Amino acid sequence: ETGVTQSPTHLIKTRGQQVTLRCSSQSGHNTVSWYQQALGQGPQFIFQYYREEENGRGNFPPRFSGLQFPNYSSELNVNALELDDSALYLCASSSIPGQGALGEQYFGPGTRLTVT
Amino acid sequence: AQSVTQPDIHITVSEGASLELRCNYSYGATPYLFWYVQSPGQGLQLLLKYFSGDTLVQGIKGFEAEFKRSQSSFNLRKPSVHWSDAAEYFCAVGAQTGANNLFFGTGTRLTVIP
């Protein structure tokens, strides 16, 4: 069984640029959630995708957007990067969108984004 | 609104000593509760979870946690800490309905002294 993978591992961007982060969900999982973890903080929920549609969103501006593909992999796009966007971005997959045992989320290792 | 408080930013224990990490939550209904561990450069690994039933839950790596509704707490415990337990620990709460987004605390960093 393949776990959750994310690419790239590290990324350095300049303020104002755009970035795309990628996530491959665990085999058999159709739901992907994205989290932002700033240094010294706990992860914060950005949004969730279920069957290629956004299925819940946290308190993040519209310049944070996403996609989910038919194979359930996902992308997180951030436009007009700001210094405060520097963080570890975590992707988590689950077999159903809701909670409960089947909704247990499996996290990838994350992408470390640095905005200068 | 949901929130999770982990009052201890950093805890240091000696190897072999017992451990308790505190977690308090605020939620309008019965929540789902989780403890995750994060080692440097790694993603989050689920230690244990509480959905319903027995309020004392057992997890991996010898960890356990007790749900106390009256205190809105879900403290993590381990009777004997190993050096490999040094990591960041996060408590999280999840809604029982809707999207399974999790609300995390700010974490407790555990240092283990040999």
Chai-1 contact restraints between the chains, C-beta under 6 A:
chainA,res_idxA,chainB,res_idxB,connection_type,confidence,min_distance_angstrom,max_distance_angstrom,comment,restraint_id
A,Q41,B,T106,contact,1.0,0.0,6.0,A-B,restraint_1
A,G42,B,F90,contact,1.0,0.0,6.0,A-B,restraint_2
A,G42,B,F104,contact,1.0,0.0,6.0,A-B,restraint_3
A,G42,B,G105,contact,1.0,0.0,6.0,A-B,restraint_4
A,G42,B,T106,contact,1.0,0.0,6.0,A-B,restraint_5
A,G42,B,G107,contact,1.0,0.0,6.0,A-B,restraint_6
A,P43,B,F104,contact,1.0,0.0,6.0,A-B,restraint_7
A,F45,B,N101,contact,1.0,0.0,6.0,A-B,restraint_8
A,Q48,B,A99,contact,1.0,0.0,6.0,A-B,restraint_9
A,N55,B,A99,contact,1.0,0.0,6.0,A-B,restraint_10
A,G56,B,A99,contact,1.0,0.0,6.0,A-B,restraint_11
A,G56,B,N101,contact,1.0,0.0,6.0,A-B,restraint_12
A,P97,B,A99,contact,1.0,0.0,6.0,A-B,restraint_13
A,G98,B,N100,contact,1.0,0.0,6.0,A-B,restraint_14
A,Q99,B,Y32,contact,1.0,0.0,6.0,A-B,restraint_15
A,Q99,B,G94,contact,1.0,0.0,6.0,A-B,restraint_16
A,Q99,B,Q96,contact,1.0,0.0,6.0,A-B,restraint_17
A,Q99,B,N100,contact,1.0,0.0,6.0,A-B,restraint_18
A,G103,B,N100,contact,1.0,0.0,6.0,A-B,restraint_19
A,F107,B,G43,contact,1.0,0.0,6.0,A-B,restraint_20
A,F107,B,L44,contact,1.0,0.0,6.0,A-B,restraint_21
A,G108,B,G43,contact,1.0,0.0,6.0,A-B,restraint_22
A,P109,B,Q42,contact,1.0,0.0,6.0,A-B,restraint_23
A,P109,B,G43,contact,1.0,0.0,6.0,A-B,restraint_24
A,G110,B,G43,contact,1.0,0.0,6.0,A-B,restraint_25
